[in-house]
Structure formats: structure tokens, C-alpha cells
Amino acid sequence: MQAAPVSALGTLADPPARMVDGAAMDYLLIEAVNALRVSSAVASARAKKIERDMVEAGLVPPPPPTAKQQNPRDSTSSTSGKISGPADEDEGVRSRLEAIGMHIGGNFVERLCRDRPLFSDSLDVIKFVCKDLWVSCWDKQVDNLRTNHRGVYVLQDNAFKPITRISSWEGRQEALKRAKLYVALPAGIIRGALSRIGFQGTVVPEITTLPQCTFQIKLPKNI
């Protein structure tokens, strides 16, 4: 007996579940950080070359010379010139990872909220983030939620999955520095999810001890 054809409209309304290996997200995040770091370095080198070419052609004035350290006893932080380096590149990588995360979070939350009623207030949407969104993305609920009842919420995950395996042979500080890049994408996912639901706010991740991570979410008071 031949089975009846599945309605194309029904498939669009309720698409079949697709299973993905749980480690795929970890591998994707590792490669995304490395790829964006290389991309930012290439873009920075290209911008510096264009600036040098324009200076040599006389189209723009040369940049002012940076202050040089005369006394070995002087602090390195006393120079007035700002020198771009790895810290600036990491900031660019963080910004791009957060932007990618916002797109992912916005699209993902539409699927999660398809059969849910509208959220009535900010506390309801934060509970949704702590439970539904966290379980769907990182296989567990938030361990602790604090709020000052004025639009500020602190979400704490004692073993945040994206940074549980981060380490560095250079020591704890270097490991913490690397971990800050890997929480930029999750911060973007949270912010994008909130934005798509209609709650505009800021999401600031903070790591003091691996693998613990806290996210401070600030939402407007009138929501």
C-alpha cells in the first residue's frame, strides 16, 4: 500500500526535528573564534597598508608620532599614544561574535516561542531565558538568578558549557582571557533572543573563575 504524500504546507508548519551532534556547537565555536581572529588581523593589516599608501601619496597627513618612553623607570601606561595590538583585535573579534550570536538567538527564539503566549513582563522573559533557552542551547538551566527588581538581572551558570574545557599552559589569566572570547557568542544569543521577543537591553558576561560565568542583563525599567 502506497503511503499518502505528506502535505508540503504541513511540513512547513511543523518541520521534522533534525538531530545534531552535541559536540558540533563546541567545534563550531572554536573554529569561529579562530577564523574571526585571523580575519580581524587581515582586515587590520589591510587598513594600515591603505593608510600608509595614502600618507605616501600625500592625500592625508601622517599620524602624530607616539610618545616614546625615555626613562626605564617610567610606567608603560604613562604614554599618551594609543597603540593598537592584540587587545584591539580581540575586541573586534568579540563584537563580530556577538553580532553573529544576535542573529542566531533571534532566529532560534522564534522557534522556541512559536506556541507560547506573549510575555507579560520582563521577569517572565528572564525566566524563559533561564529555563527554556538555556536548556535548548547549553543542556541545563541557570544555577542562580538574582535581581534588584529595577531591571537588572544576574544569571549565574556554575559550569557554563562553552568554557568548561578551556585551559592554557600559560596560566590562569591567559585561560580567563581566552574564555572571554568564547562567551561573546552566547551573550549575543541571549541579547538577540530578548530583542526578537521585544525586550531591548544589554547583556554583559563576566568570568572570574572557570568554568563559572555570570551574565548581567539590563532591561529598561518601563518594561
Accessible surface in RSA format (square Angstrom, percent):
REM  Atomic radii and reference values for relative SASA: ProtOr
REM  Chains: A
REM  Algorithm: Lee & Richards
REM  Probe-radius: 1.40
REM  Slices: 20
REM RES _ NUM      All-atoms   Total-Side   Main-Chain    Non-polar    All polar
REM                ABS   REL    ABS   REL    ABS   REL    ABS   REL    ABS   REL
RES MET A   1   245.19 127.0 154.84 102.5  90.35 215.1 131.54 111.8 113.66 150.6
RES GLN A   2   170.17  95.2 141.78 103.6  28.39  67.6  53.39 113.6 116.78  88.6
RES ALA A   3    88.39  81.3  64.55  99.6  23.83  54.2  74.40 104.8  13.99  37.0
RES ALA A   4    85.64  78.7  62.05  95.8  23.59  53.7  67.02  94.4  18.62  49.3
RES PRO A   5   129.76  94.6 102.09  93.1  27.67 100.6 112.95  93.3  16.81 104.5
RES VAL A   6   125.73  82.7  97.85  88.6  27.88  67.2 103.15  89.6  22.58  61.2
RES SER A   7    68.83  58.2  54.72  73.0  14.10  32.5  47.69 101.5  21.14  29.6
RES ALA A   8    78.11  71.8  66.16 102.1  11.95  27.2  71.25 100.3   6.86  18.2
RES LEU A   9   137.12  76.4 133.36  95.4   3.76   9.4 134.36  94.4   2.75   7.4
RES GLY A  10    37.48  46.2   0.00   N/A  37.48  46.2  32.13  88.2   5.35  12.0
RES THR A  11    55.48  39.5  50.81  51.5   4.68  11.1  47.78  64.2   7.70  11.6
RES LEU A  12   142.50  79.4 120.51  86.2  21.99  55.3 122.71  86.2  19.79  53.3
RES ALA A  13    69.20  63.6  47.37  73.1  21.82  49.6  59.06  83.2  10.14  26.9
RES ASP A  14    98.18  68.8  86.34  85.9  11.84  28.0  24.45  57.5  73.73  73.5
RES PRO A  15    36.65  26.7  30.56  27.9   6.09  22.1  30.56  25.2   6.09  37.9
RES PRO A  16    80.19  58.4  68.35  62.3  11.84  43.1  79.31  65.5   0.88   5.5
RES ALA A  17    79.67  73.3  49.74  76.8  29.93  68.1  51.62  72.7  28.05  74.3
RES ARG A  18   187.70  78.8 160.31  81.7  27.40  65.2  69.92  95.6 117.79  71.4
RES MET A  19   180.07  93.3 147.85  97.8  32.22  76.7 121.57 103.4  58.50  77.5
RES VAL A  20   116.53  76.7  85.23  77.2  31.31  75.4  90.59  78.7  25.94  70.4
RES ASP A  21   107.12  75.0  85.80  85.4  21.31  50.4  38.77  91.2  68.35  68.2
RES GLY A  22    47.42  58.5   0.00   N/A  47.42  58.5  37.20 102.1  10.22  22.9
RES ALA A  23    32.93  30.3  28.69  44.3   4.25   9.7  30.17  42.5   2.77   7.3
RES ALA A  24    37.26  34.3  30.14  46.5   7.11  16.2  34.49  48.6   2.77   7.3
RES MET A  25    69.47  36.0  65.26  43.2   4.21  10.0  51.45  43.7  18.02  23.9
RES ASP A  26    31.27  21.9  28.24  28.1   3.03   7.2  19.29  45.4  11.98  11.9
RES TYR A  27   141.95  66.3 140.92  80.2   1.04   2.7  99.44  74.7  42.51  52.4
RES LEU A  28   106.88  59.5 102.28  73.2   4.59  11.5 106.35  74.7   0.53   1.4
RES LEU A  29     7.20   4.0   7.07   5.1   0.13   0.3   7.20   5.1   0.00   0.0
RES ILE A  30    74.35  42.3  74.35  55.4   0.00   0.0  74.35  53.5   0.00   0.0
RES GLU A  31   107.74  61.9 106.83  80.8   0.91   2.2  43.53  84.2  64.21  52.4
RES ALA A  32    24.33  22.4  16.31  25.2   8.02  18.2  24.15  34.0   0.18   0.5
RES VAL A  33     0.24   0.2   0.24   0.2   0.00   0.0   0.24   0.2   0.00   0.0
RES ASN A  34    61.84  42.6  60.29  58.3   1.55   3.7  22.26  53.6  39.59  38.3
RES ALA A  35    62.24  57.2  48.68  75.1  13.56  30.8  58.07  81.8   4.17  11.0
RES LEU A  36    20.37  11.3  20.37  14.6   0.00   0.0  20.37  14.3   0.00   0.0
RES ARG A  37    82.90  34.8  82.85  42.2   0.05   0.1  42.75  58.4  40.15  24.3
RES VAL A  38    95.99  63.2  93.63  84.8   2.36   5.7  95.99  83.4   0.00   0.0
RES SER A  39    41.74  35.3  34.43  46.0   7.31  16.8  21.15  45.0  20.59  28.8
RES SER A  40    13.86  11.7   8.65  11.5   5.21  12.0   9.81  20.9   4.05   5.7
RES ALA A  41    39.81  36.6  34.82  53.7   4.98  11.3  35.41  49.9   4.39  11.6
RES VAL A  42    76.09  50.1  71.90  65.1   4.19  10.1  75.20  65.3   0.89   2.4
RES ALA A  43    47.27  43.5  42.00  64.8   5.27  12.0  42.53  59.9   4.74  12.5
RES SER A  44    35.17  29.7  26.31  35.1   8.87  20.4  21.69  46.2  13.48  18.9
RES ALA A  45    60.33  55.5  51.12  78.9   9.21  20.9  56.07  79.0   4.27  11.3
RES ARG A  46   136.59  57.3 130.64  66.6   5.95  14.2  54.74  74.8  81.85  49.6
RES ALA A  47    59.25  54.5  50.27  77.6   8.98  20.4  54.45  76.7   4.80  12.7
RES LYS A  48    93.81  45.8  92.27  56.6   1.54   3.7  55.80  50.2  38.01  40.5
RES LYS A  49   113.72  55.5 113.72  69.8   0.00   0.0  80.72  72.7  33.00  35.2
RES ILE A  50    91.74  52.2  91.48  68.2   0.26   0.6  91.70  66.0   0.04   0.1
RES GLU A  51    84.51  48.5  81.74  61.8   2.77   6.6  29.91  57.9  54.59  44.6
RES ARG A  52   132.37  55.6 129.98  66.3   2.39   5.7  59.62  81.5  72.74  44.1
RES ASP A  53    65.14  45.6  59.48  59.2   5.66  13.4  27.64  65.1  37.50  37.4
RES MET A  54    71.34  36.9  70.27  46.5   1.07   2.6  51.01  43.4  20.33  26.9
RES VAL A  55    39.54  26.0  29.18  26.4  10.36  25.0  29.18  25.4  10.36  28.1
RES GLU A  56   142.64  81.9 103.62  78.4  39.02  92.9  47.69  92.2  94.95  77.5
RES ALA A  57    71.15  65.4  33.13  51.1  38.02  86.5  45.87  64.6  25.28  67.0
RES GLY A  58    63.05  77.7   0.00   N/A  63.05  77.7  30.70  84.2  32.35  72.4
RES LEU A  59   128.18  71.4  97.34  69.6  30.85  77.5 100.25  70.4  27.93  75.2
RES VAL A  60    50.47  33.2  44.84  40.6   5.62  13.6  47.36  41.2   3.11   8.4
RES PRO A  61   113.47  82.7  98.55  89.8  14.92  54.2 104.63  86.4   8.84  54.9
RES PRO A  62    94.50  68.9  81.83  74.6  12.67  46.1  81.83  67.6  12.67  78.8
RES PRO A  63    82.71  60.3  65.44  59.7  17.27  62.8  71.43  59.0  11.28  70.1
RES PRO A  64   113.37  82.6  99.35  90.6  14.03  51.0 105.01  86.7   8.36  52.0
RES PRO A  65   130.05  94.8 102.35  93.3  27.70 100.7 113.05  93.3  17.00 105.7
RES THR A  66    67.44  48.0  55.34  56.1  12.10  28.8  35.85  48.2  31.59  47.8
RES ALA A  67    50.79  46.7  30.41  46.9  20.38  46.4  40.88  57.6   9.90  26.2
RES LYS A  68   167.55  81.7 146.54  89.9  21.01  50.0  93.39  84.1  74.16  79.0
RES GLN A  69    77.21  43.2  43.12  31.5  34.09  81.2  23.97  51.0  53.24  40.4
RES GLN A  70   155.10  86.7 125.39  91.6  29.70  70.7  56.95 121.2  98.15  74.4
RES ASN A  71    66.68  46.0  63.76  61.6   2.92   7.0  15.05  36.2  51.63  49.9
RES PRO A  72   127.85  93.2  96.65  88.1  31.20 113.4 105.06  86.7  22.79 141.6
RES ARG A  73   224.22  94.1 189.49  96.6  34.73  82.7  67.46  92.2 156.76  95.0
RES ASP A  74    62.90  44.1  53.20  52.9   9.71  23.0  10.65  25.1  52.26  52.1
RES SER A  75    63.49  53.7  49.26  65.7  14.23  32.8  44.68  95.1  18.81  26.4
RES THR A  76   109.83  78.1  96.00  97.3  13.83  33.0  66.57  89.4  43.26  65.4
RES SER A  77    99.12  83.8  65.25  87.1  33.88  78.0  54.17 115.4  44.95  63.0
RES SER A  78    77.48  65.5  42.01  56.1  35.47  81.7  44.33  94.4  33.15  46.4
RES THR A  79    47.71  33.9  29.46  29.9  18.25  43.5  20.22  27.2  27.49  41.6
RES SER A  80   106.22  89.8  67.60  90.2  38.62  89.0  56.16 119.6  50.06  70.1
RES GLY A  81    25.52  31.5   0.00   N/A  25.52  31.5  15.86  43.5   9.66  21.6
RES LYS A  82   179.08  87.4 145.78  89.4  33.30  79.3  96.50  86.9  82.58  88.0
RES ILE A  83   134.77  76.7 108.92  81.1  25.85  62.3 112.00  80.7  22.76  61.8
RES SER A  84    56.27  47.5  40.20  53.6  16.07  37.0  31.31  66.7  24.96  35.0
RES GLY A  85    22.64  27.9   0.00   N/A  22.64  27.9  21.01  57.6   1.64   3.7
RES PRO A  86    97.19  70.8  96.03  87.5   1.16   4.2  97.17  80.2   0.02   0.1
RES ALA A  87    72.24  66.4  64.67  99.8   7.57  17.2  67.46  95.0   4.78  12.7
RES ASP A  88    58.24  40.8  47.50  47.3  10.73  25.4  24.39  57.4  33.85  33.8
RES GLU A  89    56.23  32.3  51.76  39.2   4.47  10.6  12.44  24.1  43.78  35.7
RES ASP A  90    15.01  10.5  15.01  14.9   0.00   0.0   2.08   4.9  12.93  12.9
RES GLU A  91    93.22  53.5  93.22  70.5   0.00   0.0  44.93  86.9  48.29  39.4
RES GLY A  92    27.75  34.2   0.00   N/A  27.75  34.2  26.96  74.0   0.79   1.8
RES VAL A  93     0.00   0.0   0.00   0.0   0.00   0.0   0.00   0.0   0.00   0.0
RES ARG A  94    67.86  28.5  67.25  34.3   0.61   1.4  27.31  37.3  40.54  24.6
RES SER A  95    62.00  52.4  50.95  68.0  11.05  25.5  36.20  77.1  25.80  36.1
RES ARG A  96    95.82  40.2  92.11  47.0   3.71   8.8  42.65  58.3  53.17  32.2
RES LEU A  97     0.41   0.2   0.41   0.3   0.00   0.0   0.41   0.3   0.00   0.0
RES GLU A  98    44.51  25.6  44.51  33.7   0.00   0.0   5.31  10.3  39.20  32.0
RES ALA A  99    50.13  46.1  45.66  70.5   4.47  10.2  49.18  69.3   0.95   2.5
RES ILE A 100    74.22  42.2  72.21  53.8   2.01   4.8  74.16  53.4   0.06   0.2
RES GLY A 101     0.00   0.0   0.00   N/A   0.00   0.0   0.00   0.0   0.00   0.0
RES MET A 102    55.36  28.7  51.67  34.2   3.69   8.8  39.12  33.3  16.24  21.5
RES HIS A 103   128.95  70.5 126.85  88.2   2.09   5.4  78.52  80.9  50.43  58.7
RES ILE A 104    65.50  37.3  61.11  45.5   4.39  10.6  64.80  46.7   0.69   1.9
RES GLY A 105     0.00   0.0   0.00   N/A   0.00   0.0   0.00   0.0   0.00   0.0
RES GLY A 106     0.81   1.0   0.00   N/A   0.81   1.0   0.81   2.2   0.00   0.0
RES ASN A 107    91.94  63.4  81.84  79.1  10.10  24.3  26.87  64.7  65.07  62.9
RES PHE A 108    60.57  30.3  55.95  34.7   4.62  12.0  60.39  36.6   0.17   0.5
RES VAL A 109     2.00   1.3   1.97   1.8   0.03   0.1   1.97   1.7   0.03   0.1
RES GLU A 110    94.62  54.3  81.33  61.5  13.29  31.6  31.90  61.7  62.72  51.2
RES ARG A 111   132.02  55.4 115.68  59.0  16.34  38.9  50.59  69.1  81.43  49.4
RES LEU A 112    48.85  27.2  30.55  21.9  18.31  46.0  33.50  23.5  15.35  41.3
RES CYS A 113    28.01  21.2  19.37  21.6   8.64  20.3  19.53  49.5   8.48   9.1
RES ARG A 114   127.38  53.5  96.32  49.1  31.06  74.0  60.04  82.1  67.34  40.8
RES ASP A 115   122.79  86.0  86.78  86.4  36.01  85.1  43.38 102.1  79.41  79.2
RES ARG A 116    99.36  41.7  79.07  40.3  20.29  48.3  21.22  29.0  78.14  47.4
RES PRO A 117   114.53  83.5  97.33  88.7  17.20  62.5 109.60  90.5   4.93  30.6
RES LEU A 118   176.07  98.1 153.09 109.5  22.98  57.8 154.66 108.6  21.41  57.6
RES PHE A 119    33.98  17.0  10.69   6.6  23.29  60.6  13.54   8.2  20.44  58.5
RES SER A 120    97.26  82.2  56.17  75.0  41.10  94.7  55.08 117.3  42.18  59.1
RES ASP A 121    60.83  42.6  60.12  59.8   0.71   1.7  23.25  54.7  37.58  37.5
RES SER A 122    13.91  11.8  13.91  18.6   0.00   0.0   0.81   1.7  13.10  18.4
RES LEU A 123    63.74  35.5  63.51  45.4   0.23   0.6  63.51  44.6   0.23   0.6
RES ASP A 124    55.51  38.9  51.23  51.0   4.28  10.1  11.59  27.3  43.91  43.8
RES VAL A 125     0.00   0.0   0.00   0.0   0.00   0.0   0.00   0.0   0.00   0.0
RES ILE A 126     0.00   0.0   0.00   0.0   0.00   0.0   0.00   0.0   0.00   0.0
RES LYS A 127    93.00  45.4  92.25  56.6   0.74   1.8  45.90  41.3  47.10  50.2
RES PHE A 128     5.01   2.5   0.62   0.4   4.40  11.4   4.45   2.7   0.57   1.6
RES VAL A 129     0.00   0.0   0.00   0.0   0.00   0.0   0.00   0.0   0.00   0.0
RES CYS A 130    10.36   7.8  10.32  11.5   0.04   0.1  10.32  26.2   0.04   0.0
RES LYS A 131   106.28  51.8 105.80  64.9   0.48   1.1  54.37  48.9  51.91  55.3
RES ASP A 132    56.32  39.4  47.79  47.6   8.53  20.2  12.53  29.5  43.79  43.7
RES LEU A 133     0.00   0.0   0.00   0.0   0.00   0.0   0.00   0.0   0.00   0.0
RES TRP A 134     0.57   0.2   0.57   0.3   0.00   0.0   0.57   0.3   0.00   0.0
RES VAL A 135    68.51  45.1  64.83  58.7   3.67   8.9  64.83  56.3   3.67  10.0
RES SER A 136    52.26  44.2  18.80  25.1  33.46  77.1  14.08  30.0  38.19  53.5
RES CYS A 137    30.75  23.3  10.52  11.7  20.23  47.6   8.29  21.0  22.46  24.2
RES TRP A 138     8.36   3.4   6.46   3.1   1.90   4.5   3.71   2.0   4.65   7.5
RES ASP A 139    97.95  68.6  70.27  69.9  27.68  65.5  29.94  70.5  68.01  67.8
RES LYS A 140    62.34  30.4  55.34  34.0   7.00  16.7  62.34  56.1   0.00   0.0
RES GLN A 141    95.32  53.3  88.00  64.3   7.32  17.4  19.26  41.0  76.06  57.7
RES VAL A 142    20.90  13.8   1.78   1.6  19.12  46.1   1.78   1.5  19.12  51.9
RES ASP A 143    69.15  48.4  33.08  32.9  36.08  85.3   9.57  22.5  59.58  59.4
RES ASN A 144    58.90  40.6  53.79  52.0   5.10  12.3  14.91  35.9  43.99  42.5
RES LEU A 145    60.41  33.6  34.77  24.9  25.64  64.5  34.77  24.4  25.64  69.0
RES ARG A 146   116.00  48.7 110.84  56.5   5.16  12.3  60.10  82.1  55.90  33.9
RES THR A 147    43.27  30.8  16.36  16.6  26.91  64.1  21.05  28.3  22.23  33.6
RES ASN A 148    76.96  53.1  55.37  53.5  21.59  52.0  40.39  97.2  36.56  35.3
RES HIS A 149   155.46  85.0 122.28  85.0  33.17  84.9  86.28  88.9  69.18  80.5
RES ARG A 150   169.42  71.1 159.11  81.1  10.31  24.5  38.47  52.6 130.95  79.4
RES GLY A 151     9.47  11.7   0.00   N/A   9.47  11.7   4.71  12.9   4.76  10.7
RES VAL A 152    36.24  23.8  35.94  32.5   0.30   0.7  35.94  31.2   0.30   0.8
RES TYR A 153    11.31   5.3  11.31   6.4   0.00   0.0   1.37   1.0   9.94  12.2
RES VAL A 154    27.86  18.3  27.76  25.1   0.10   0.2  27.76  24.1   0.10   0.3
RES LEU A 155     0.24   0.1   0.00   0.0   0.24   0.6   0.17   0.1   0.07   0.2
RES GLN A 156    32.58  18.2  32.58  23.8   0.00   0.0   0.00   0.0  32.58  24.7
RES ASP A 157     0.35   0.2   0.06   0.1   0.29   0.7   0.00   0.0   0.35   0.3
RES ASN A 158    71.51  49.3  62.55  60.5   8.95  21.6  24.50  59.0  47.01  45.4
RES ALA A 159    44.11  40.6  40.78  62.9   3.33   7.6  40.78  57.4   3.33   8.8
RES PHE A 160     0.00   0.0   0.00   0.0   0.00   0.0   0.00   0.0   0.00   0.0
RES LYS A 161    54.51  26.6  50.32  30.9   4.19  10.0  36.85  33.2  17.66  18.8
RES PRO A 162    21.18  15.4   6.80   6.2  14.38  52.3   9.13   7.5  12.05  74.9
RES ILE A 163     0.69   0.4   0.00   0.0   0.69   1.7   0.00   0.0   0.69   1.9
RES THR A 164    56.46  40.2  29.57  30.0  26.88  64.1  25.66  34.5  30.80  46.6
RES ARG A 165   191.33  80.3 161.40  82.3  29.93  71.3  82.39 112.6 108.94  66.0
RES ILE A 166    32.92  18.7  17.58  13.1  15.34  37.0  22.20  16.0  10.73  29.1
RES SER A 167    85.53  72.3  71.35  95.2  14.17  32.7  40.90  87.1  44.63  62.5
RES SER A 168    20.23  17.1   0.00   0.0  20.23  46.6   5.29  11.3  14.94  20.9
RES TRP A 169   222.32  89.2 182.23  88.2  40.10  94.2 174.35  93.0  47.97  77.8
RES GLU A 170    97.16  55.8  60.34  45.6  36.82  87.7  22.71  43.9  74.46  60.8
RES GLY A 171    33.37  41.1   0.00   N/A  33.37  41.1  33.06  90.7   0.31   0.7
RES ARG A 172   134.61  56.5 118.91  60.6  15.70  37.4  71.62  97.9  62.99  38.2
RES GLN A 173   126.53  70.8 120.76  88.3   5.77  13.7  63.82 135.9  62.71  47.6
RES GLU A 174    44.68  25.7  41.26  31.2   3.42   8.2   6.33  12.2  38.35  31.3
RES ALA A 175     5.98   5.5   5.98   9.2   0.00   0.0   5.98   8.4   0.00   0.0
RES LEU A 176    15.28   8.5  15.28  10.9   0.00   0.0  15.28  10.7   0.00   0.0
RES LYS A 177    96.02  46.8  92.14  56.5   3.89   9.3  55.24  49.7  40.78  43.4
RES ARG A 178    87.18  36.6  86.09  43.9   1.08   2.6  21.42  29.3  65.75  39.9
RES ALA A 179     0.00   0.0   0.00   0.0   0.00   0.0   0.00   0.0   0.00   0.0
RES LYS A 180   101.03  49.3  99.35  61.0   1.69   4.0  41.65  37.5  59.39  63.3
RES LEU A 181     2.85   1.6   2.85   2.0   0.00   0.0   2.85   2.0   0.00   0.0
RES TYR A 182    30.45  14.2  30.45  17.3   0.00   0.0  12.17   9.1  18.28  22.5
RES VAL A 183     2.25   1.5   2.25   2.0   0.00   0.0   2.25   2.0   0.00   0.0
RES ALA A 184     6.85   6.3   3.74   5.8   3.11   7.1   6.85   9.6   0.00   0.0
RES LEU A 185     5.50   3.1   5.50   3.9   0.00   0.0   5.50   3.9   0.00   0.0
RES PRO A 186     2.61   1.9   2.61   2.4   0.00   0.0   2.61   2.2   0.00   0.0
RES ALA A 187     2.34   2.2   2.34   3.6   0.00   0.0   2.34   3.3   0.00   0.0
RES GLY A 188     0.00   0.0   0.00   N/A   0.00   0.0   0.00   0.0   0.00   0.0
RES ILE A 189     3.75   2.1   3.75   2.8   0.00   0.0   3.75   2.7   0.00   0.0
RES ILE A 190     0.00   0.0   0.00   0.0   0.00   0.0   0.00   0.0   0.00   0.0
RES ARG A 191    89.97  37.8  89.34  45.5   0.63   1.5   6.67   9.1  83.30  50.5
RES GLY A 192     2.94   3.6   0.00   N/A   2.94   3.6   1.67   4.6   1.27   2.8
RES ALA A 193     0.00   0.0   0.00   0.0   0.00   0.0   0.00   0.0   0.00   0.0
RES LEU A 194     1.57   0.9   1.57   1.1   0.00   0.0   1.57   1.1   0.00   0.0
RES SER A 195    33.50  28.3  25.17  33.6   8.33  19.2   5.03  10.7  28.47  39.9
RES ARG A 196   105.27  44.2  78.82  40.2  26.46  63.0  33.30  45.5  71.97  43.6
RES ILE A 197    42.87  24.4  12.43   9.3  30.44  73.4  18.95  13.6  23.92  64.9
RES GLY A 198    52.10  64.2   0.00   N/A  52.10  64.2  26.93  73.9  25.17  56.4
RES PHE A 199    16.03   8.0  15.67   9.7   0.36   0.9  15.67   9.5   0.36   1.0
RES GLN A 200   111.23  62.2 108.64  79.4   2.59   6.2  57.11 121.6  54.12  41.0
RES GLY A 201    20.53  25.3   0.00   N/A  20.53  25.3   9.40  25.8  11.13  24.9
RES THR A 202    72.50  51.6  71.25  72.2   1.25   3.0  70.12  94.2   2.38   3.6
RES VAL A 203    11.42   7.5   0.05   0.0  11.36  27.4   0.05   0.0  11.36  30.8
RES VAL A 204    81.42  53.6  80.11  72.5   1.32   3.2  80.50  69.9   0.92   2.5
RES PRO A 205    41.45  30.2  25.72  23.4  15.73  57.2  25.99  21.5  15.46  96.1
RES GLU A 206   104.23  59.8  97.81  74.0   6.43  15.3  32.93  63.7  71.31  58.2
RES ILE A 207    10.68   6.1   0.61   0.5  10.06  24.3   0.78   0.6   9.90  26.9
RES THR A 208    76.17  54.2  69.57  70.5   6.60  15.7  56.60  76.0  19.58  29.6
RES THR A 209    74.94  53.3  74.91  75.9   0.03   0.1  53.19  71.4  21.75  32.9
RES LEU A 210    45.21  25.2  24.61  17.6  20.60  51.8  24.67  17.3  20.54  55.3
RES PRO A 211    47.13  34.3  47.13  43.0   0.00   0.0  47.13  38.9   0.00   0.0
RES GLN A 212    56.72  31.7  56.12  41.0   0.60   1.4   6.34  13.5  50.37  38.2
RES CYS A 213     0.72   0.5   0.00   0.0   0.72   1.7   0.72   1.8   0.00   0.0
RES THR A 214    26.32  18.7  26.24  26.6   0.08   0.2  17.15  23.0   9.18  13.9
RES PHE A 215     0.04   0.0   0.04   0.0   0.00   0.0   0.04   0.0   0.00   0.0
RES GLN A 216    66.52  37.2  65.31  47.7   1.21   2.9  11.36  24.2  55.16  41.8
RES ILE A 217     0.00   0.0   0.00   0.0   0.00   0.0   0.00   0.0   0.00   0.0
RES LYS A 218   101.62  49.6  98.96  60.7   2.65   6.3  43.00  38.7  58.61  62.4
RES LEU A 219     9.24   5.1   0.23   0.2   9.02  22.7   1.98   1.4   7.26  19.5
RES PRO A 220    61.96  45.2  46.74  42.6  15.21  55.3  58.79  48.5   3.17  19.7
RES LYS A 221   170.56  83.2 138.92  85.2  31.64  75.3  89.81  80.8  80.75  86.0
RES ASN A 222   140.39  96.8 100.11  96.7  40.28  97.0  48.45 116.6  91.95  88.9
RES ILE A 223    72.04  41.0  32.44  24.2  39.60  95.5  54.15  39.0  17.89  48.6
END  Absolute sums over single chains surface
CHAIN  1 A    14848.6      12116.6       2732.1       8808.7       6039.9
END  Absolute sums over all chains
TOTAL         14848.6      12116.6       2732.1       8808.7       6039.9
